[in-house]
């Protein structure tokens, strides 16, 4: 290639590198800004999460849309209350004999593995009821208080709960078991929302506290590189 | 043979056959997970092994500690976990049935009194041949109370596995 053309190509390349910040579009269609230069190296590192996390991390984690629910004390529960915390969402209902109590017991063990301090304070475990009709606020308070006094129950109308769950790939439906009794079929995964309000990771049951804790620490480190 | 002797022989045979039947079925690690005081549904788990030569069919269970006991299997359908009631479970000769979290479990419906860790409750297993087996379920917070308990259960399980292979 003639030397002048080579020089032109080099100049054009250098000019391109100094363009204004590149816009990226994430999974939900929202635009975010990423500066180039040293940050582009950072983004390249972040593009490859540790192999053992790839199964649980959500690719291009989407931001959450706003929602309107209540906690089990009656206070409004919106996006703001997830911000700045790592939020583990357990979905279920208090009449569940098997999966829900098993998962909640493990989540209590999981929290117990954390020493007192910032990590523990910044980790929230929330139980989103998929059966608001039977799971009244006082039922939720008593039920969750047994596992861990810090677990927060989240409730609302069935429609609002569906709206919250759907973007998190959580489905649920009611099934009549007898004339008076119905069961709730539901996705059993535990969802992790990061402090920047992104649907960040998903853990299939069974949950094991120690394994989850190891993954959690790695996830936090990985999230810092983004 | 005198009537008395006939009667004695009959009683001896009956006792022998009953204990023989009980010895064919072995239960290990029967436990109920302690649940919140307002929980209306609890779960019972255990491993049942059939050391006999005939298949046994489990058709139900009951307990004076609960209003009703049903057998259920947690299954995945349409990306959702749901519970499928089981009306009968075949326990083949020489095989085991494992009731464990996330799978088969006894659904213990409406405890009549608070269920607390440390208690033991009897659950009667019913089979299609009209036989019954009473099992003591221990209420615990976790599946293995202490590391020693867990090791003891593992040792028992290995012992039974060896016996199981020998019988086969």
Interface residues (C-beta under 8 A of the other chain):
Chain A: X94 X95 X96 X97 X98 X99 X101 X102 X105 X139 X142 X143 X144 X145 X146 X147 X169 X171 X172 X173 X175 X177 X183 X185 X186 X187 X188 X205 X206
Chain B: X33 X35 X36 X37 X38 X39 X40 X41 X42 X43 X72 X74 X77 X78 X79 X80 X81 X82 X83 X85 X101 X102 X105 X107 X108 X141 X142
